[in-house]
């Protein structure tokens, strides 16, 4: 059980407007990257296959195929490093975690679009 | 004196100025009331008795009621004693809040770990146990407990037994933030005990 105090600490860490997206969506995550003194924003595009945790601890996992190799990255939803999340396409899913996509390739790993 | 009685509230994560995640324990510290001032003259040593969290008067014994009344304090749920230097000042009835930790970088936390009951050597001491196949006959057991020349078992030989439920001091936890309004501290890392457990937080002795 979370006490009021813990709740308050977490609230102070949340983004005012959390990015909106669901499991199954094809997203472009804008990630801040530090190279020495310089800062730039890189885009990581893929499918959201899971959302975990709640409050300040909430994270999401984005899977993509990069040069023929499956890559998964986990981002904290409220991290200042996650600048923006664009939704390209909303996918229709029947479960909350799409781990089965790991065993699928190309055509079989497609998701129907949600209208 | 930079010591307060507190209550572990739970863990979460916060982002520092660079945006890096820090795992923190939220500890509610104080307000603590000074219940008694012990001095070398009267008690043989210098200390204060701190009280934490008010208690209904009907829940404390009559002698205790008198003790709190003498200090001009409300009955307290938890009472702990903290050593002082002779020149430090603290009068009964004083209320100490988290403000005393402002500017403090590192603290020690004295807590009581969760009890794990009677545990074997694999869980308790990370021993490996015997092999499961090829006729292995001592899975999950400790093996030898000493030499055959010696009639004794060496002291502190690791054996099965009670695990947890001991007092632990975690030293040098970094203070990420002092929430003076809430009487709370954000400490980097873990603190012994369950959420809601009583802890003692003091300025780190070995690190400034």
Interface residues (C-beta under 8 A of the other chain):
Chain A: X2 X3 X5 X6 X8 X9 X10 X12 X13 X32 X55 X56 X57 X76 X78 X79 X80 X81
Chain B: X9 X10 X12 X13 X14 X15 X19 X21 X24 X26 X28 X179 X182 X184 X186 X195
